[in-house]
């Protein structure tokens, strides 16, 4: 039979009422690896693809707008790798060498952060065009 869930769309705030059964879907998100995807659906109002996640240990529920979250998730691993590279650079003895390598890696980190921010911003703008009344509080809901 499954459990009934009420939730609001993270993009447009439309209230959804859906049944969650025992099924799980493949979870491609590295940053939500401790969660299972229990349901995928399309919001009837803003037409974005949503996913309902349940934490495997705590049963905490998360609702994401998939396209929006994917931007963050894709960048996450790149940022983690660059962070590791930065830690390695910090151990370089030669100060001049350390400084020049550090500048390069920090530039790469900033570039990724800017890309995430720009791409998410484009998605929010697109969503506001589709459902203008959804704009209120959208940024807060998505953070």
C-alpha positions as CSV (number, residue, x, y, z in Angstrom):
1,X,0.0,0.0,0.0
2,X,2.8,2.5,0.9
3,X,2.9,5.7,2.8
4,X,1.2,8.9,1.8
5,X,3.5,12.0,1.8
6,X,2.7,15.7,1.7
7,X,5.5,17.9,0.4
8,X,6.0,21.2,-1.4
9,X,7.9,21.6,-4.7
10,X,11.3,23.2,-3.8
11,X,11.0,25.3,-7.0
12,X,7.4,26.6,-7.1
13,X,6.1,25.6,-3.6
14,X,3.1,23.7,-5.1
15,X,1.7,21.2,-2.5
16,X,2.0,17.6,-3.6
17,X,0.3,14.6,-2.1
18,X,1.9,11.3,-3.2
19,X,2.1,7.7,-2.2
20,X,5.6,6.2,-1.5
21,X,5.9,2.4,-1.7
22,X,8.7,0.0,-1.1
23,X,10.4,0.7,-4.4
24,X,13.7,2.5,-4.7
25,X,15.3,4.0,-7.7
26,X,19.0,4.2,-8.6
27,X,20.5,7.2,-6.8
28,X,23.1,9.0,-9.0
29,X,23.8,11.7,-6.5
30,X,27.2,11.5,-4.8
31,X,26.3,14.1,-2.2
32,X,23.2,12.1,-1.2
33,X,24.7,8.7,-1.1
34,X,23.2,7.9,2.3
35,X,19.7,8.4,0.9
36,X,17.5,6.2,-1.4
37,X,15.3,7.7,-4.1
38,X,11.8,6.6,-3.2
39,X,9.8,8.5,-5.9
40,X,10.4,10.5,-9.0
41,X,7.7,12.8,-10.3
42,X,7.1,15.9,-12.4
43,X,5.6,19.0,-10.7
44,X,2.3,19.8,-12.4
45,X,2.9,23.5,-12.0
46,X,6.5,24.3,-12.9
47,X,7.1,21.0,-14.8
48,X,10.4,20.3,-13.1
49,X,11.5,16.8,-12.2
50,X,11.5,16.1,-8.5
51,X,12.9,13.3,-6.5
52,X,11.9,12.2,-3.0
53,X,14.8,10.8,-0.9
54,X,14.7,9.0,2.3
55,X,17.8,8.6,4.5
56,X,18.7,5.0,4.9
57,X,19.5,5.3,8.6
58,X,17.5,8.2,10.0
59,X,14.5,8.1,7.6
60,X,14.8,11.8,7.1
61,X,13.1,12.9,3.9
62,X,14.6,15.3,1.3
63,X,12.8,16.6,-1.8
64,X,15.0,17.9,-4.6
65,X,14.5,19.6,-7.9
66,X,16.8,17.2,-9.8
67,X,18.1,19.5,-12.6
68,X,19.0,22.2,-10.0
69,X,20.6,19.8,-7.5
70,X,22.6,18.0,-10.2
71,X,24.5,21.2,-10.9
72,X,25.8,21.2,-7.3
73,X,26.3,17.5,-7.2
74,X,28.4,17.3,-10.4
75,X,30.6,20.1,-9.1
76,X,31.0,18.5,-5.7
77,X,33.6,15.8,-6.7
78,X,35.6,18.3,-8.7
79,X,35.8,20.6,-5.7
80,X,36.7,17.7,-3.4
81,X,39.6,16.8,-5.8
82,X,40.8,20.4,-5.9
83,X,40.6,20.6,-2.2
84,X,42.9,17.6,-1.9
85,X,45.2,19.2,-4.4
86,X,45.2,22.3,-2.3
87,X,46.1,20.4,0.8
88,X,49.0,18.8,-1.1
89,X,50.2,22.2,-2.3
90,X,50.2,23.5,1.3
91,X,52.9,21.0,2.1
92,X,55.3,22.3,-0.5
93,X,58.5,23.6,1.1
94,X,59.4,26.2,-1.4
95,X,57.3,29.3,-0.7
96,X,57.4,30.7,-4.2
97,X,56.4,27.3,-5.7
98,X,53.7,26.9,-3.1
99,X,52.3,30.4,-3.8
100,X,52.1,29.9,-7.6
101,X,50.5,26.5,-7.4
102,X,48.1,27.7,-4.8
103,X,46.9,30.6,-7.0
104,X,46.2,28.2,-9.8
105,X,44.2,25.8,-7.7
106,X,42.2,28.5,-5.9
107,X,41.4,30.0,-9.3
108,X,40.0,26.6,-10.4
109,X,37.9,26.3,-7.2
110,X,36.5,29.7,-7.7
111,X,35.7,28.9,-11.4
112,X,33.7,25.8,-10.3
113,X,31.8,27.8,-7.6
114,X,31.0,30.5,-10.2
115,X,29.7,27.9,-12.7
116,X,27.5,26.3,-10.1
117,X,26.1,29.7,-9.1
118,X,25.6,30.8,-12.7
119,X,23.9,27.6,-13.8
120,X,21.6,27.5,-10.8
121,X,20.8,31.1,-11.3
122,X,19.8,30.4,-15.0
123,X,17.5,27.6,-13.8
124,X,15.8,29.9,-11.2
125,X,15.3,32.5,-13.9
126,X,13.8,30.0,-16.2
127,X,11.5,28.7,-13.5
128,X,10.3,32.3,-12.7
129,X,9.5,32.8,-16.3
130,X,7.4,29.6,-16.3
131,X,5.6,30.4,-13.0
132,X,6.2,34.0,-11.9
133,X,4.2,33.7,-8.8
134,X,6.6,31.0,-7.6
135,X,9.4,33.5,-7.3
136,X,8.7,34.5,-3.7
137,X,11.0,32.6,-1.4
138,X,12.4,30.4,-4.2
139,X,16.1,31.1,-3.4
140,X,15.5,30.3,0.3
141,X,13.7,27.0,-0.5
142,X,16.5,25.9,-2.8
143,X,19.5,26.7,-0.5
